[in-house]
């Protein structure tokens, strides 16, 4: 047995089980003192925390006996054990925690609703009592510790809002998978399907999607596609538009939607006004005196356009949600904008660049994204924390260029199936690229894709796999699902690359 005396407290433990220890104090008035003993067992925490960390925690609790009664120590220990135990049960981290740092606290903040308020308060209080303890990283501040209360500043509330709503790349891919299945079996039409893909490629407000007309979709003679979108909060009489370049796959999909709109709604407008039809028109029709009209008078006067954002949301985002029934992921403009805002900030985009891409009125609104990026939340986060981090932030794409120097063993090449030419499409974030590259790379958080590469090479491979496996029937359905998921992850990187290119160009001009 090992004994230690600290003031009026006797500490005892067995070296065979060092994280089970007892503290004994004399309590009560001098003429009626009695001995009181408590026992603290930290053994179960070894599943998620290093022995060095637990040794520091043990030392902290023992040293507290100089300032407070042992019953208070017992309460604190129970609260910290509750918090740390739940972290282990939730599998928040892959590796054992050796220190509480910014990354740890960010993950804790993103999952804070799963933890009792008193547990979080106990951790914050422990730091305020002993900020120099080896338990904590040297760079921490008391304000870094999450609580169930709102952050003290408006900026803090913005950051919290972003953390809670931004989607992971895996979540987005899963949503697209579900929509692919629904579109294939006929339960989702081309209008909803094309809107979903545009929403994940161009992150604008519902009012902006509402105002897109057929003439706003353009294709060049070189096969490039562009779509003009009203992005500023201006009136329809004097709209302010931005031209977004989109990839060929999305361009072809939107072209199909345009053709569907022409065939379905074209007869309802004057010949010279067909190009003014809404790309995502109102869907409720009525027949009066043998004539098909839109139910909304506004839609009749404005070539099928919805009257306002609320009407558009009901017809498209909310209608699509039924295909996600039972899923915890949501499809709304705020989540999508938070996703791309955080993504671009992580790639180094400035507030002004973010303002140019997201079309905010002032760069101040974009400050929250930059704060997240520069708070050390990616660069300093350990691999052990990545799973939990990516659960509440996008699986962020840290782009590189084909012209950047890359160690040969980390280069990821893709072969064009038509020409046989090799294209440098990215860099592996590990020490060496794995043998399953490049298709599986698109779902990996360590993949560093080239924003200026032709990722459609791999998209065509995934689509070919879908076609081949689909022809083989039911026994190969799982192969179809796998290929479909790969296709959507590639598409997401392509969408993000296009927006990064836009940010890059905007930054170069600013």
C-alpha positions as CSV (number, residue, x, y, z in Angstrom):
1,X,0.0,0.0,0.0
2,X,1.1,3.6,-0.6
3,X,0.2,6.3,1.9
4,X,0.4,10.1,1.5
5,X,-0.4,12.8,4.0
6,X,-1.6,16.2,2.8
7,X,-2.4,18.6,5.6
8,X,-5.1,16.8,7.6
9,X,-5.9,14.3,4.8
10,X,-4.5,10.8,4.6
11,X,-4.5,9.3,1.0
12,X,-4.1,5.6,0.5
13,X,-3.9,3.3,-2.6
14,X,-2.7,0.0,-3.7
15,X,0.1,0.2,-6.4
16,X,-1.6,-2.8,-8.2
17,X,-4.7,-0.6,-8.7
18,X,-3.3,3.0,-8.6
19,X,-6.5,4.6,-9.8
20,X,-8.6,3.4,-6.8
21,X,-7.7,5.6,-3.9
22,X,-9.2,6.7,-0.6
23,X,-9.0,10.0,1.3
24,X,-9.6,10.2,5.1
25,X,-10.2,13.4,7.0
26,X,-11.2,14.3,10.6
27,X,-14.5,16.2,10.4
28,X,-16.7,18.0,12.9
29,X,-16.0,20.3,15.9
30,X,-12.9,19.8,17.9
31,X,-14.6,18.2,20.9
32,X,-16.5,15.8,18.6
33,X,-14.4,15.0,15.6
34,X,-14.8,11.8,13.7
35,X,-13.0,10.2,10.9
36,X,-14.6,10.2,7.4
37,X,-13.3,8.3,4.4
38,X,-14.2,8.4,0.8
39,X,-13.1,6.2,-2.1
40,X,-12.6,7.3,-5.7
41,X,-12.3,4.8,-8.5
42,X,-11.0,6.1,-11.9
43,X,-10.2,2.6,-13.3
44,X,-13.0,2.5,-15.9
45,X,-11.7,5.8,-17.5
46,X,-8.6,3.9,-18.7
47,X,-10.7,2.8,-21.7
48,X,-10.6,6.3,-23.1
49,X,-7.8,8.2,-21.3
50,X,-4.1,7.6,-20.9
51,X,-2.6,6.6,-17.5
52,X,-0.7,9.9,-17.4
53,X,-3.9,11.9,-17.8
54,X,-5.6,9.9,-15.0
55,X,-2.5,10.3,-12.8
56,X,-2.8,14.1,-13.2
57,X,-6.5,13.9,-12.5
58,X,-5.8,11.9,-9.3
59,X,-3.1,14.4,-8.2
60,X,-5.5,17.3,-8.8
61,X,-8.3,15.7,-6.7
62,X,-5.9,14.8,-3.9
63,X,-4.4,18.4,-3.8
64,X,-7.9,19.8,-3.6
65,X,-8.2,18.3,-0.1
66,X,-6.1,21.2,1.1
67,X,-8.9,23.6,0.2
68,X,-12.2,21.8,0.5
69,X,-13.8,18.9,2.4
70,X,-13.5,15.5,0.9
71,X,-17.2,15.3,0.3
72,X,-16.8,18.1,-2.2
73,X,-14.0,16.3,-3.8
74,X,-16.2,13.2,-4.1
75,X,-18.9,15.2,-5.8
76,X,-16.4,16.8,-8.3
77,X,-14.9,13.3,-9.0
78,X,-18.4,11.9,-9.7
79,X,-19.2,14.8,-12.1
80,X,-15.9,14.4,-14.0
81,X,-16.3,10.6,-14.1
82,X,-19.8,11.1,-15.5
83,X,-18.5,13.4,-18.2
84,X,-15.5,11.3,-19.1
85,X,-17.5,8.1,-19.0
86,X,-20.1,9.4,-21.3
87,X,-17.4,10.6,-23.7
88,X,-16.1,7.0,-23.8
89,X,-19.6,5.6,-24.3
90,X,-20.3,8.0,-27.1
91,X,-17.0,7.0,-28.8
92,X,-16.2,10.6,-29.3
93,X,-12.6,9.8,-29.9
94,X,-10.7,7.0,-31.5
95,X,-7.6,7.2,-29.4
96,X,-7.0,7.7,-25.7
97,X,-7.0,11.3,-24.6
98,X,-3.8,12.5,-23.1
99,X,-4.6,16.2,-22.6
100,X,-7.7,18.5,-22.8
101,X,-7.0,20.9,-25.6
102,X,-8.9,23.1,-28.1
103,X,-9.8,20.2,-30.3
104,X,-11.2,18.2,-27.4
105,X,-13.3,21.2,-26.2
106,X,-14.6,21.8,-29.8
107,X,-15.8,18.2,-30.0
108,X,-17.3,18.5,-26.5
109,X,-19.1,21.7,-27.6
110,X,-20.5,20.0,-30.7
111,X,-22.0,17.2,-28.6
112,X,-22.8,19.3,-25.5
113,X,-26.5,18.5,-25.5
114,X,-25.6,14.8,-24.7
115,X,-23.8,15.9,-21.4
116,X,-25.4,17.1,-18.2
117,X,-24.9,20.8,-17.4
118,X,-23.3,20.0,-14.1
119,X,-20.7,17.7,-15.8
120,X,-19.6,20.5,-18.1
121,X,-19.6,23.0,-15.3
122,X,-17.4,20.7,-13.2
123,X,-14.8,20.5,-16.0
124,X,-14.8,24.3,-16.5
125,X,-14.5,24.8,-12.7
126,X,-11.6,22.3,-12.6
127,X,-9.7,24.5,-15.1
128,X,-10.5,27.7,-13.3
129,X,-9.0,26.2,-10.1
130,X,-5.9,24.7,-11.7
131,X,-5.3,26.2,-15.2
132,X,-1.6,25.1,-15.1
133,X,-2.5,21.5,-14.4
134,X,-1.0,18.9,-16.9
135,X,-4.6,18.0,-17.5
136,X,-4.9,21.0,-19.8
137,X,-3.2,22.4,-22.8
138,X,-1.3,25.6,-22.1
139,X,-3.2,27.7,-24.7
140,X,-6.7,27.3,-23.2
141,X,-8.9,30.1,-21.8
142,X,-11.9,29.7,-19.5
143,X,-14.1,31.0,-22.2
144,X,-13.1,28.0,-24.4
145,X,-15.1,25.6,-22.1
146,X,-18.6,24.7,-23.3
147,X,-21.6,25.0,-21.1
148,X,-25.3,24.7,-21.8
149,X,-25.5,28.5,-21.7
150,X,-25.1,30.6,-24.8
151,X,-21.7,32.1,-25.5
152,X,-21.3,35.5,-24.1
153,X,-20.9,37.2,-27.4
154,X,-22.9,37.4,-30.6
155,X,-20.0,36.0,-32.4
156,X,-19.9,33.0,-30.1
157,X,-23.6,32.4,-30.8
158,X,-22.9,32.5,-34.6
159,X,-20.1,29.9,-34.2
160,X,-22.3,27.7,-32.1
161,X,-25.0,27.9,-34.7
162,X,-22.6,26.9,-37.5
163,X,-21.3,24.0,-35.5
164,X,-24.7,22.6,-34.9
165,X,-26.0,22.9,-38.5
166,X,-23.1,22.4,-40.8
167,X,-23.4,19.0,-42.6
168,X,-20.6,16.5,-43.0
169,X,-19.6,15.4,-46.5
170,X,-20.6,11.9,-45.5
171,X,-24.1,13.2,-44.5
172,X,-24.5,15.0,-47.8
173,X,-23.4,12.0,-49.8
174,X,-26.0,9.9,-47.8
175,X,-28.7,12.4,-48.7
176,X,-27.8,12.2,-52.3
177,X,-27.8,8.4,-52.1
178,X,-31.3,8.4,-50.8
179,X,-32.4,10.8,-53.5
180,X,-30.7,8.7,-56.2
181,X,-32.7,5.7,-55.1
182,X,-36.0,7.7,-55.0
183,X,-35.3,9.1,-58.4
184,X,-34.5,5.7,-59.9
185,X,-37.7,4.1,-58.5
186,X,-39.8,7.0,-59.7
187,X,-40.9,8.3,-56.3
188,X,-38.9,11.5,-56.8
189,X,-39.3,13.5,-60.0
190,X,-36.7,15.4,-62.0
191,X,-37.6,18.7,-60.5
192,X,-36.9,17.7,-56.9
193,X,-33.9,15.6,-57.9
194,X,-32.2,18.4,-59.9
195,X,-32.9,20.9,-57.2
196,X,-31.1,18.7,-54.6
197,X,-28.0,18.5,-56.7
198,X,-28.0,22.3,-57.4
199,X,-28.5,23.0,-53.7
200,X,-25.3,21.1,-52.9
201,X,-23.4,22.7,-55.7
202,X,-24.5,26.4,-55.3
203,X,-25.1,27.5,-51.8
204,X,-27.6,30.3,-52.0
205,X,-30.9,31.3,-50.3
206,X,-34.3,29.8,-51.2
207,X,-35.3,33.1,-52.6
208,X,-32.4,32.9,-55.1
209,X,-33.4,29.4,-56.3
210,X,-37.0,30.7,-56.6
211,X,-36.0,33.3,-59.1
212,X,-34.0,31.1,-61.5
213,X,-35.5,31.1,-65.0
214,X,-34.9,28.8,-67.9
215,X,-32.8,31.4,-69.7
216,X,-30.4,31.6,-66.7
217,X,-29.0,28.2,-67.6
218,X,-26.3,28.5,-70.3
219,X,-23.9,26.2,-72.1
220,X,-20.9,27.3,-74.1
221,X,-19.7,25.8,-77.4
222,X,-16.8,24.3,-75.4
223,X,-19.2,22.3,-73.2
224,X,-19.0,24.5,-70.1
225,X,-22.2,25.2,-68.2
226,X,-23.1,28.4,-66.3
227,X,-26.1,29.4,-64.3
228,X,-27.0,33.0,-63.4
229,X,-28.6,33.4,-60.0
230,X,-30.0,36.4,-58.1
231,X,-27.9,36.3,-55.0
232,X,-28.3,39.7,-53.4
233,X,-31.4,40.7,-51.3
234,X,-32.6,43.0,-54.1
235,X,-36.0,43.5,-55.6
236,X,-37.1,41.5,-58.6
237,X,-37.4,44.7,-60.7
238,X,-33.6,45.4,-60.4
239,X,-32.0,42.0,-59.6
240,X,-28.3,41.6,-58.9
241,X,-27.1,38.3,-60.5
242,X,-24.0,36.2,-60.2
243,X,-22.8,33.7,-62.8
244,X,-21.8,30.3,-61.3
245,X,-19.9,27.7,-63.3
246,X,-21.2,24.2,-62.8
247,X,-19.8,20.8,-63.9
248,X,-21.1,18.9,-66.9
249,X,-23.0,16.3,-64.9
250,X,-25.0,18.9,-63.1
251,X,-25.4,21.0,-66.3
252,X,-26.8,18.0,-68.2
253,X,-29.2,17.3,-65.2
254,X,-30.5,20.9,-65.2
255,X,-30.9,20.8,-68.9
256,X,-33.2,17.8,-68.5
257,X,-35.1,19.7,-65.9
258,X,-35.4,22.7,-68.3
259,X,-36.7,20.4,-71.0
260,X,-39.3,18.9,-68.6
261,X,-40.5,22.4,-67.6
262,X,-40.8,23.4,-71.3
263,X,-42.9,20.3,-72.1
264,X,-45.0,20.4,-68.9
265,X,-45.6,24.2,-68.5
266,X,-44.6,25.7,-71.8
267,X,-48.2,25.5,-73.2
268,X,-49.4,27.7,-70.2
269,X,-47.4,30.8,-71.2
270,X,-47.1,32.9,-74.4
271,X,-44.6,31.6,-77.0
272,X,-42.2,34.4,-76.4
273,X,-42.1,33.9,-72.7
274,X,-41.1,30.2,-72.5
275,X,-37.5,31.1,-71.7
276,X,-38.8,33.2,-68.7
277,X,-40.4,30.1,-67.1
278,X,-39.1,29.4,-63.6
279,X,-36.6,26.5,-63.6
280,X,-38.3,25.3,-60.4
281,X,-41.9,26.3,-61.0
282,X,-44.9,26.2,-58.8
283,X,-46.4,22.7,-59.0
284,X,-50.1,23.1,-58.0
285,X,-52.3,23.5,-61.1
286,X,-56.1,23.9,-61.5
287,X,-58.3,23.6,-64.5
288,X,-60.9,26.3,-65.2
289,X,-63.1,26.3,-68.3
290,X,-60.9,23.7,-70.0
291,X,-57.7,25.7,-69.4
292,X,-54.8,24.5,-67.2
293,X,-53.5,27.3,-64.9
294,X,-51.4,27.6,-61.8
295,X,-53.3,27.7,-58.6
296,X,-51.3,30.7,-57.5
297,X,-52.2,33.9,-59.3
298,X,-48.7,35.2,-58.7
299,X,-47.4,32.2,-60.6
300,X,-49.7,32.9,-63.5
301,X,-48.5,36.5,-63.8
302,X,-44.8,35.5,-63.4
303,X,-44.3,32.4,-65.6
304,X,-44.7,29.8,-62.8
305,X,-42.5,31.5,-60.2
306,X,-43.4,31.0,-56.6
307,X,-44.7,34.1,-54.8
308,X,-42.1,34.0,-52.0
309,X,-39.4,32.0,-50.2
310,X,-42.0,30.3,-48.0
311,X,-44.0,29.0,-50.9
312,X,-40.8,27.7,-52.6
313,X,-39.6,26.0,-49.5
314,X,-42.9,24.1,-49.1
315,X,-42.7,23.0,-52.8
316,X,-39.1,21.9,-52.9
317,X,-36.9,21.5,-49.7
318,X,-39.8,20.5,-47.5
319,X,-41.3,18.1,-50.1
320,X,-37.9,16.4,-50.5
321,X,-37.7,15.8,-46.8
322,X,-40.2,13.0,-47.0
323,X,-37.5,11.0,-48.8
324,X,-35.3,11.5,-45.7
325,X,-37.9,10.3,-43.2
326,X,-36.2,8.9,-40.2
327,X,-32.9,10.5,-41.0
328,X,-31.4,13.0,-38.6
329,X,-30.0,15.1,-41.4
330,X,-31.9,18.1,-42.6
331,X,-32.0,19.8,-46.0
332,X,-32.2,23.6,-45.6
333,X,-30.3,26.6,-46.9
334,X,-28.8,27.5,-43.6
335,X,-27.1,24.1,-43.2
336,X,-25.9,24.2,-46.8
337,X,-24.5,27.7,-46.4
338,X,-22.8,26.9,-43.1
339,X,-21.3,23.9,-44.8
340,X,-19.7,25.8,-47.7
341,X,-18.8,28.8,-45.5
342,X,-16.8,26.6,-43.1
343,X,-15.3,24.7,-46.0
344,X,-14.0,27.8,-47.7
345,X,-12.7,29.3,-44.5
346,X,-10.7,26.1,-43.9
347,X,-9.1,26.5,-47.3
348,X,-7.8,30.0,-46.3
349,X,-10.5,32.2,-47.9
350,X,-10.7,35.6,-46.3
351,X,-13.8,37.4,-45.0
352,X,-14.1,39.4,-48.2
353,X,-13.8,36.3,-50.3
354,X,-16.5,34.5,-48.3
355,X,-18.7,37.5,-48.6
356,X,-18.2,37.4,-52.4
357,X,-19.1,33.7,-52.6
358,X,-21.9,33.6,-50.0
359,X,-23.3,37.1,-50.9
360,X,-23.5,38.4,-47.4
361,X,-24.2,42.1,-47.0
362,X,-21.0,42.7,-45.0
363,X,-17.8,40.7,-44.3
364,X,-18.6,40.8,-40.5
365,X,-21.2,38.0,-40.9
366,X,-18.4,35.9,-42.5
367,X,-16.1,36.4,-39.5
368,X,-17.5,33.4,-37.7
369,X,-16.3,31.0,-40.4
370,X,-12.8,32.5,-40.3
371,X,-12.8,32.3,-36.5
372,X,-13.5,28.6,-36.7
373,X,-10.7,28.2,-39.3
374,X,-8.1,30.1,-37.3
375,X,-9.0,28.9,-33.9
376,X,-6.7,25.9,-34.5
377,X,-9.6,23.6,-35.0
378,X,-8.2,21.7,-38.0
379,X,-4.5,22.2,-38.0
380,X,-4.1,21.4,-34.3
381,X,-6.8,18.7,-33.9
382,X,-5.4,15.3,-33.5
383,X,-6.3,12.3,-35.6
384,X,-8.0,10.8,-32.6
385,X,-10.5,13.6,-32.6
386,X,-11.3,13.7,-36.3
387,X,-14.3,11.4,-36.2
388,X,-16.1,13.5,-33.7
389,X,-15.0,16.7,-35.3
390,X,-16.3,15.7,-38.7
391,X,-19.6,14.6,-37.2
392,X,-20.5,18.2,-36.7
393,X,-18.5,20.1,-39.2
394,X,-18.1,19.2,-42.8
395,X,-15.6,16.7,-43.7
396,X,-13.7,19.6,-45.1
397,X,-11.9,19.6,-48.3
398,X,-8.5,21.2,-48.0
399,X,-7.7,21.7,-51.6
400,X,-4.4,21.8,-53.3
401,X,-3.3,22.6,-56.8
402,X,-1.8,20.2,-59.4
403,X,1.2,22.6,-59.5
404,X,2.0,22.2,-55.8
405,X,5.0,20.0,-54.9
406,X,4.0,16.6,-53.6
407,X,6.1,13.7,-52.5
408,X,5.8,11.0,-55.2
409,X,4.5,8.3,-52.7
410,X,1.6,10.6,-51.7
411,X,0.5,11.4,-55.3
412,X,-2.9,10.1,-56.4
413,X,-3.4,9.7,-60.1
414,X,-6.5,8.8,-62.0
415,X,-6.5,7.2,-65.5
416,X,-8.9,8.5,-68.1
417,X,-10.6,5.3,-69.4
418,X,-11.0,6.8,-72.9
419,X,-7.5,8.2,-73.6
420,X,-5.5,6.3,-71.1
421,X,-3.9,9.5,-69.9
422,X,-3.0,9.9,-66.2
423,X,-4.3,12.9,-64.3
424,X,-3.0,14.1,-60.9
425,X,-6.2,14.4,-58.9
426,X,-5.0,14.7,-55.3
427,X,-2.7,14.0,-52.5
428,X,-3.0,11.4,-49.7
429,X,-2.9,12.9,-46.2
430,X,-1.4,9.7,-44.9
431,X,2.3,8.9,-45.2
432,X,1.6,6.9,-48.4
433,X,-1.4,6.5,-50.7
434,X,-3.4,3.3,-50.2
435,X,-3.8,0.7,-52.9
436,X,-7.5,1.4,-53.3
437,X,-7.0,4.9,-54.5
438,X,-8.5,6.9,-56.2
439,X,-12.2,6.1,-56.0
440,X,-12.2,5.5,-52.2
441,X,-10.3,8.7,-51.6
442,X,-13.3,10.9,-52.1
443,X,-14.9,9.6,-48.9
444,X,-11.7,10.0,-46.9
445,X,-11.1,13.1,-44.7
446,X,-7.4,12.8,-45.4
447,X,-7.8,13.2,-49.1
448,X,-6.4,16.5,-50.5
449,X,-8.0,16.9,-53.9
450,X,-6.6,19.2,-56.6
451,X,-9.2,21.9,-57.3
452,X,-7.9,22.3,-60.8
453,X,-8.0,18.6,-61.7
454,X,-10.5,16.8,-63.9
455,X,-12.4,14.7,-61.3
456,X,-15.0,13.7,-63.9
457,X,-12.5,10.9,-64.9
458,X,-13.4,9.1,-61.7
459,X,-17.1,10.1,-61.9
460,X,-17.4,8.3,-65.2
461,X,-15.7,5.2,-63.7
462,X,-18.3,5.2,-60.8
463,X,-21.2,5.7,-63.2
464,X,-19.9,2.8,-65.4
465,X,-19.8,0.6,-62.3
466,X,-23.4,1.5,-61.5
467,X,-24.5,0.6,-65.0
468,X,-22.5,-2.7,-65.1
469,X,-23.7,-3.9,-61.7
470,X,-27.3,-2.8,-62.3
471,X,-27.5,-5.1,-65.4
472,X,-26.5,-8.0,-63.3
473,X,-29.6,-8.0,-61.2
474,X,-30.5,-8.3,-57.6
475,X,-27.4,-10.2,-56.3
476,X,-25.3,-7.2,-57.2
477,X,-27.5,-4.5,-55.6
478,X,-25.0,-3.9,-52.8
479,X,-22.4,-3.2,-55.5
480,X,-24.7,-0.7,-57.1
481,X,-25.2,1.0,-53.7
482,X,-21.5,1.2,-53.1
483,X,-20.8,2.6,-56.5
484,X,-23.7,5.1,-56.1
485,X,-22.2,6.3,-52.8
486,X,-18.8,6.7,-54.5
487,X,-20.3,8.7,-57.3
488,X,-22.0,11.1,-55.0
489,X,-18.8,11.7,-53.0
490,X,-17.0,12.4,-56.2
491,X,-19.7,14.9,-57.2
492,X,-19.5,16.7,-53.9
493,X,-15.7,17.2,-54.3
494,X,-16.4,18.5,-57.8
495,X,-19.1,20.9,-56.5
496,X,-16.8,22.1,-53.8
497,X,-13.9,22.5,-56.2
498,X,-16.0,24.7,-58.4
499,X,-16.9,26.9,-55.5
500,X,-13.2,26.9,-54.4
501,X,-12.2,28.0,-57.8
502,X,-14.7,30.8,-57.6
503,X,-13.3,31.8,-54.1
504,X,-9.8,31.6,-55.5
505,X,-10.7,33.9,-58.4
506,X,-12.6,36.3,-56.1
507,X,-9.6,36.4,-53.7
508,X,-7.2,37.1,-56.6
509,X,-9.3,40.1,-57.6
510,X,-9.7,41.6,-54.1
